[in-house]
């Protein structure tokens, strides 16, 4: 998610993916899911800004999934692990974190639409007016390809 925001803040960036985020569920393709494994010499570290430290002896690693794609992995988990993950996702702490991310996205979109360069402001204004080619899936519009986000990977390592 942070990479998406950082990329959007560069001159002439295509900010379509950022513009498409309107509610909490829209964040899910951009939230990478980390897995953890026991490693004897792992040091305690924080894996996200404001996050709790991972205890010593536990190492985080990229799962290759996002919140949008994790269902594929969950099928193979034990009922206890599925329940624990659901509790984590439903926790107040997780909800507060995701809400803060959504607020940050809204803040960045507003700032880019008002203070960004011409290309950024144009994209934001088209989105606000409801005439952005990607928003309306107008594939015949010459600007559709230009404003379509590059690459199909929406986060994580899944193709």
C-alpha positions in Angstrom: 0.0 0.0 0.0 2.8 2.4 0.9 4.5 1.7 -2.5 1.3 2.5 -4.3 1.0 5.8 -2.5 4.7 6.7 -3.0 4.4 5.9 -6.7 1.3 8.1 -7.1 3.2 11.0 -5.7 5.7 11.1 -8.6 5.2 13.6 -11.4 3.0 12.3 -14.3 2.2 9.1 -12.4 -0.9 7.0 -13.5 -3.0 7.2 -10.3 -5.9 5.0 -11.5 -5.4 2.4 -8.8 -5.3 5.0 -6.1 -8.4 6.7 -7.5 -10.3 3.3 -7.4 -9.9 3.0 -3.7 -13.1 4.3 -2.2 -13.8 2.0 0.8 -12.0 -0.5 3.1 -12.7 -3.5 0.8 -10.9 -1.6 -2.0 -7.6 -1.8 0.0 -7.5 -5.6 -0.1 -5.5 -6.1 -3.4 -2.8 -3.7 -2.0 -2.4 -5.2 1.5 0.3 -7.9 1.4 -0.1 -10.8 3.8 3.0 -11.8 5.7 3.6 -15.3 7.0 5.8 -16.2 9.9 8.2 -19.0 10.6 10.4 -20.1 13.5 14.0 -19.3 13.0 16.5 -19.7 15.9 18.5 -16.6 15.2 15.8 -14.2 14.1 15.9 -10.8 15.8 12.8 -8.9 17.0 11.8 -6.3 14.4 8.7 -4.3 13.3 7.5 -5.1 9.8 5.2 -2.1 9.3 5.2 1.5 10.4 3.5 1.6 13.8 3.3 -2.1 13.9 4.2 -4.3 16.9 7.6 -6.0 16.9 7.8 -9.6 15.8 9.1 -11.6 18.7 12.7 -13.0 18.6 12.9 -16.4 17.1 10.1 -15.6 14.6 10.8 -14.4 11.1 8.3 -12.7 8.8 8.3 -13.5 5.1 6.3 -12.5 2.1 3.4 -15.0 1.6 2.9 -13.9 -2.0 -0.8 -13.2 -1.2 -2.7 -10.0 -0.6 -5.9 -9.7 1.4 -7.7 -10.1 -1.9 -6.0 -13.4 -2.8 -5.4 -15.1 0.6 -8.5 -17.2 0.3 -6.5 -19.6 -1.9 -4.1 -20.3 1.0 -6.7 -20.3 3.8 -8.3 -23.4 2.3 -5.4 -25.5 3.4 -5.2 -24.1 7.0 -6.4 -25.7 10.1 -9.8 -24.6 11.4 -7.9 -23.0 14.4 -5.6 -21.0 12.1 -8.6 -19.8 9.9 -10.4 -18.7 13.1 -7.4 -16.9 14.4 -6.8 -15.1 11.1 -10.5 -14.1 10.9 -10.3 -12.8 14.5 -7.2 -10.8 13.6 -8.9 -9.3 10.5 -12.0 -8.5 12.5 -10.1 -6.9 15.4 -10.4 -3.3 16.4 -6.7 -2.8 15.9 -6.8 -4.1 12.3 -9.9 -2.1 11.5 -8.2 1.0 12.9 -5.1 0.4 10.9 -7.0 -0.2 7.6 -9.2 2.9 8.3 -6.1 5.0 8.8 -4.7 3.7 5.5 -8.0 4.6 3.8 -7.9 8.1 5.3 -4.3 8.4 4.1 -5.4 7.4 0.5 -8.2 10.0 0.6 -5.7 12.6 1.8 -3.2 11.8 -0.9 -5.9 11.7 -3.6 -7.2 15.1 -2.5 -3.7 16.6 -2.4 -2.8 15.2 -5.8 -6.0 16.5 -7.3 -5.4 20.0 -5.9 -1.6 20.3 -5.9 -0.2 17.7 -8.3 1.0 18.5 -11.7 -1.2 18.8 -14.7 -1.4 15.1 -15.5 -2.2 14.2 -11.9 -4.9 16.9 -11.5 -6.4 15.9 -14.9 -6.8 12.3 -13.8 -8.3 13.3 -10.4 -10.7 15.8 -12.1 -11.8 13.2 -14.6 -12.4 10.7 -11.8 -14.4 13.2 -9.8 -16.5 14.1 -12.8 -17.2 10.4 -13.6 -15.6 10.6 -17.0 -12.3 8.7 -16.4 -12.0 6.1 -19.2 -11.0 3.3 -16.7 -13.8 4.3 -14.4 -16.3 3.7 -17.2 -14.4 0.9 -18.8 -14.4 2.8 -22.1 -11.8 0.6 -23.8 -12.3 2.4 -27.2 -11.3 5.7 -25.7 -7.7 6.5 -26.8 -6.9 7.6 -23.2 -8.0 4.2 -21.8 -4.6 2.5 -22.3 -2.7 5.6 -21.2 -4.6 5.8 -17.9 -4.8 2.0 -17.3 -2.4 1.1 -14.5 0.7 -0.8 -15.9 0.9 -4.4 -15.0 -1.7 -6.8 -13.6 0.0 -7.4 -10.3 -2.0 -5.6 -7.6 0.4 -6.3 -4.8 1.9 -9.4 -3.4 3.8 -11.9 -5.4 0.8 -13.5 -7.1 0.6 -13.2 -10.9 
